[in-house]
Amino acid sequence: MTPTVTRQNPPVSLWEIFALFCKVGLTGFGGGMAIVALTERMVVQEKQWVTAEEFLHGLAFGQILGPFSLNTCTFVGYRLRGVAGGVLAAVGFLLPSFLIVSLLAWLYLRFQHLQLLKKALAGTNPVVIGLICAVVLDMGKKQVHGYSGWLLALSAFAAAALLQLNVALVLAAAVVWAFVRALYLRRLS
């Protein structure tokens, strides 16, 4: 069974999926959350291939195993065109990084002794952290609503960042909490 997006007619082509995720892979700097924010902007806001809710579901599934930015891209590709879309989204996302990192690794090994290179690399660290913080705030404003939503978001942050709990455990606890809360609210009505 191949999933399709009913809002799009005709369906997104495999070439469009591959090209967009090559663009994400080529321009997505700053690590996982920065790439997720770029992907969200492109596939939800600009192209409107998936809804914000579908994207967040893919992001949640992507947190379970492995690199979540790659998993999220694969989820979107699969959501659009099934297995072929998922594979092309993953390959498109990885190909530019593979080529660039291979070139940079060769250059680094050749010129690693240069002090200027060491200083330049050290200067990028605060920028990456700032970009991640900006993404978190932007996604939080859009997706976290009400007192209970903010309490859950802050609890998840504390569990992951301060208590250093595994992300899968934090997500599992959130699912249990949401299920119990839904049952409780259902009984009240």
Phi and psi in degrees as a GROMACS rama.xvg file:
@    title "Ramachandran Plot"
@    xaxis  label "Phi"
@    yaxis  label "Psi"
@TYPE xy
-100.042  119.832  THR-2
-70.4935  145.117  PRO-3
-134.419  158.387  THR-4
-97.6066  118.553  VAL-5
-73.6089  -18.4101  THR-6
-73.3452  -17.8324  ARG-7
-105.319  125.002  GLN-8
-140.037  117.269  ASN-9
-72.7285  167.857  PRO-10
-62.5046  157.22  PRO-11
-62.247  132.898  VAL-12
-75.972  157.516  SER-13
-62.0151  -36.3775  LEU-14
-62.9001  -42.4391  TRP-15
-61.5588  -41.0877  GLU-16
-62.2069  -50.2084  ILE-17
-59.5947  -46.7891  PHE-18
-64.5621  -42.4719  ALA-19
-64.6184  -42.9046  LEU-20
-75.6356  -23.1809  PHE-21
-64.4533  -41.8097  CYS-22
-63.1842  -43.0661  LYS-23
-61.2267  -46.4709  VAL-24
-64.0477  -31.4488  GLY-25
-81.3769  -36.5516  LEU-26
-104.676  -7.31446  THR-27
-83.4746  97.4747  GLY-28
-106.309  152.72  PHE-29
107.529  5.51665  GLY-30
91.2898  -172.516  GLY-31
-49.5031  -58.5785  GLY-32
-68.2716  -34.7732  MET-33
-64.6156  -39.4925  ALA-34
-69.2995  -40.1453  ILE-35
-61.2305  -41.9587  VAL-36
-63.6152  -42.3495  ALA-37
-63.1872  -44.8487  LEU-38
-61.3806  -44.2919  THR-39
-60.2572  -45.2088  GLU-40
-60.8865  -41.1302  ARG-41
-74.3976  -47.5255  MET-42
-88.1129  -24.1939  VAL-43
-97.2324  -54.4163  VAL-44
-81.2237  -48.8025  GLN-45
-81.3033  -55.7831  GLU-46
-84.6887  -25.2657  LYS-47
55.104  41.4774  GLN-48
-75.998  -35.5637  TRP-49
-134.095  160.588  VAL-50
-80.993  165.152  THR-51
-61.0401  -37.6254  ALA-52
-66.4061  -44.8237  GLU-53
-61.0756  -40.9459  GLU-54
-62.1848  -43.8945  PHE-55
-64.4513  -34.9629  LEU-56
-63.0713  -43.901  HIS-57
-62.6132  -38.4616  GLY-58
-65.2141  -41.0436  LEU-59
-64.0456  -44.3582  ALA-60
-63.8981  -37.9053  PHE-61
-64.2719  -24.2013  GLY-62
-71.5806  -21.6089  GLN-63
-67.4937  -47.3541  ILE-64
-132.32  136.013  LEU-65
65.0475  -158.987  GLY-66
-72.5988  112.299  PRO-67
-68.9122  -27.2479  PHE-68
-68.1894  -41.631  SER-69
-65.0984  -43.984  LEU-70
-62.1499  -38.66  ASN-71
-66.0732  -43.0681  THR-72
-61.4469  -43.2891  CYS-73
-62.0816  -41.9285  THR-74
-58.9631  -46.6848  PHE-75
-62.584  -46.2227  VAL-76
-59.9692  -42.2139  GLY-77
-65.5442  -40.0899  TYR-78
-61.8552  -34.1054  ARG-79
-81.9015  -41.6571  LEU-80
-142.983  24.1853  ARG-81
74.0224  -153.802  GLY-82
-59.4413  -44.8106  VAL-83
-60.3443  -41.6837  ALA-84
-65.1347  -40.5241  GLY-85
-64.3718  -43.327  GLY-86
-65.745  -45.241  VAL-87
-67.2901  -35.3624  LEU-88
-63.617  -43.8569  ALA-89
-65.0456  -46.7837  ALA-90
-65.0555  -43.9001  VAL-91
-60.4544  -40.5135  GLY-92
-67.6464  -41.0528  PHE-93
-80.6832  -32.5314  LEU-94
-56.5183  -51.1429  LEU-95
-61.1066  -41.4975  PRO-96
-62.5053  -43.4667  SER-97
-58.7176  -47.6247  PHE-98
-66.4908  -44.0848  LEU-99
-67.721  -44.9775  ILE-100
-65.7923  -36.3176  VAL-101
-61.3103  -44.7927  SER-102
-64.9822  -46.3733  LEU-103
-63.8111  -37.4984  LEU-104
-63.0718  -42.9799  ALA-105
-61.9198  -45.4568  TRP-106
-64.2001  -41.9351  LEU-107
-62.6865  -46.8055  TYR-108
-63.3274  -31.202  LEU-109
-77.6868  -33.8937  ARG-110
-122.269  19.2606  PHE-111
-62.2898  -20.2432  GLN-112
-75.8267  -12.1401  HIS-113
-75.9799  126.646  LEU-114
-64.2271  -36.4356  GLN-115
-59.7002  -40.7788  LEU-116
-64.1035  -44.0382  LEU-117
-60.6338  -43.5683  LYS-118
-67.8381  -39.6839  LYS-119
-62.9281  -42.7331  ALA-120
-67.0316  -39.5564  LEU-121
-65.1651  -30.5642  ALA-122
-72.0085  -17.3596  GLY-123
-81.8606  -19.6258  THR-124
-57.5809  -49.5389  ASN-125
-62.6752  -32.6042  PRO-126
-64.6383  -44.0344  VAL-127
-61.5717  -43.6208  VAL-128
-63.3828  -42.035  ILE-129
-61.2028  -41.101  GLY-130
-63.4982  -41.5518  LEU-131
-63.4679  -43.5508  ILE-132
-61.4267  -41.4211  CYS-133
-62.2154  -40.7332  ALA-134
-64.6712  -44.3812  VAL-135
-60.4179  -45.7736  VAL-136
-64.0827  -42.2437  LEU-137
-63.5454  -47.4238  ASP-138
-66.5312  -36.5222  MET-139
-62.7111  -43.8792  GLY-140
-62.6879  -34.8616  LYS-141
-81.3309  -34.1533  LYS-142
-113.705  -17.3291  GLN-143
-101.013  121.808  VAL-144
-127.995  141.009  HIS-145
75.776  169.389  GLY-146
-61.033  -46.7237  TYR-147
-66.6071  -34.885  SER-148
-64.9518  -44.3553  GLY-149
-67.9381  -37.2083  TRP-150
-62.8992  -43.1788  LEU-151
-65.3186  -42.394  LEU-152
-63.096  -44.7856  ALA-153
-67.8132  -36.3452  LEU-154
-65.2212  -41.8683  SER-155
-64.1287  -40.7678  ALA-156
-61.627  -46.7209  PHE-157
-62.1907  -42.8134  ALA-158
-63.7135  -42.3436  ALA-159
-79.381  -44.9969  ALA-160
-85.2201  -44.7877  ALA-161
-88.6981  -44.0902  LEU-162
-88.5671  -10.6486  LEU-163
55.334  40.8622  GLN-164
-75.5292  150.325  LEU-165
-60.3609  138.78  ASN-166
-58.5941  -37.3565  VAL-167
-62.0251  -38.8582  ALA-168
-66.3366  -40.9158  LEU-169
-62.905  -44.5041  VAL-170
-64.8007  -41.3129  LEU-171
-62.1761  -42.5346  ALA-172
-62.7766  -38.7031  ALA-173
-65.6836  -38.787  ALA-174
-64.1516  -45.238  VAL-175
-61.2567  -45.8248  VAL-176
-60.2344  -45.5374  TRP-177
-64.3915  -38.899  ALA-178
-65.6638  -47.8188  PHE-179
-63.0523  -41.4982  VAL-180
-63.5772  -42.0124  ARG-181
-63.5049  -41.6864  ALA-182
-62.8328  -43.5837  LEU-183
-61.3764  -46.9933  TYR-184
-66.2636  -32.919  LEU-185
-66.9922  -38.9406  ARG-186
-69.2002  -30.1709  ARG-187
-70.9107  -28.8349  LEU-188
